Amino acid sequence: QRRVHGIFIYTKMGLTFSRNVISLFGSVVLVRQNYAVMLHRFGKYERILKPGVNLKIPIVDKIAFVHDLREQCREIDTQVAITKDNVALRLDAILYYQIYDPYKASYGIERLEDAITALAQTSMRSEIGKLTLDKTFEERESLNHHIVTTIGAEVAAWGIKCIRYEIRDIEPPTNIKNSMILQAESERRKRANILKSEGERQASINVAEGERMSKKLIAEGSADAAIRIATASSSALSSIGNCISSEERKSAASFILADKYIAAYSRLGKNDNSLIIDTSPIK
């Protein structure tokens, strides 16, 4: 049993195998899809074995590195970073990367995975130091983008492409966390009070608007009734005037008015009231 670039390779009865590479009697090598195998001859790089069946010379040729060319997920352990306003945060994250050049990944850096992890940690601490505590929570997406850009520029020389970086958890100190909880509760109460006052204000406006419209409708109704009464009175007077235009009709009208005048006096006389009555004849 021996370890080749992080992968254990077992040898038994002329058959050398791992989960991704199989060597038959030291001369035939089977490589799985999306893997690259670096072959050394006399300790020097010879070629890259592609997926499928490959031949090599026993004893002379040896498998030096095995690379998985698929997208890889690397967990970044929890670490402490200091924000711009001197708050210590505990963060952990996940880095997604992919090897696109097996040659550079083999000979450009030693202990590739450890180097990527260390670079991701230092880049995250550097970016966190540029932001205040509030901005750290508000601009997480932008923070992830800046870290990806920083890491990508460094690992390109190692034949690696940084795909994305996700901060999984941000944990502030206990006292800061308690203050944030109280602040959030205060903000919720403030919003609730604002919404309540806005509702009461709108209700008052609606009541006042209803009363104004009611008074307006009543006034319009009264005005319309007065106009109708005046119109009717004018029409009645016009009709009466037309009817008494001749002398005979005037005499008849005077007689009717005198009769109603006498009837009204008779009703007034039934009450215990003192009345001053003009007894001059009706003209």
Stockholm file with secondary structure:
# STOCKHOLM 1.0

chainA/1-283         QRRVHGIFIYTKMGLTFSRNVISLFGSVVLVRQNYAVMLHRFGKYERILKPGVNLKIPIVDKIAFVHDLREQCREIDTQVAITKDNVALRLDAILYYQIYDPYKASYGIERLEDAITALAQTSMRSEIGKLTLDKTFEERESLNHHIVTTIGAEVAAWGIKCIRYEIRDIEPPTNIKNSMILQAESERRKRANILKSEGERQASINVAEGERMSKKLIAEGSADAAIRIATASSSALSSIGNCISSEERKSAASFILADKYIAAYSRLGKNDNSLIIDTSPIK
#=GR chainA/1-283 SS CEEETTEEEEEETTEEECSSEEEETTTEEEECTTEEEEEEETTEEEEEECSEEEECCTTTEEEEEEEECSCEEEEEEEEEEECTTSCEEEEEEEEEEEESCHHHHHHSCSSHHHHHHHHHHHHHHHHHTTSCHHHHHHTHHHHHHHHHHHHHHHHGGGTEEEEEEEEEEEECCHHHHHHHHHHHHHHHHHHHHHHHHHHHHHHHHHHHHHHHHHHHHHHHHHHHHHHHHHHHHHHHHHHHHHHTCSHHHHHHHHHHHHHHHHHHHHHHTTSSCCCCCCCSCCC
#=GC SS_cons         CEEETTEEEEEETTEEECSSEEEETTTEEEECTTEEEEEEETTEEEEEECSEEEECCTTTEEEEEEEECSCEEEEEEEEEEECTTSCEEEEEEEEEEEESCHHHHHHSCSSHHHHHHHHHHHHHHHHHTTSCHHHHHHTHHHHHHHHHHHHHHHHGGGTEEEEEEEEEEEECCHHHHHHHHHHHHHHHHHHHHHHHHHHHHHHHHHHHHHHHHHHHHHHHHHHHHHHHHHHHHHHHHHHHHHHTCSHHHHHHHHHHHHHHHHHHHHHHTTSSCCCCCCCSCCC
//
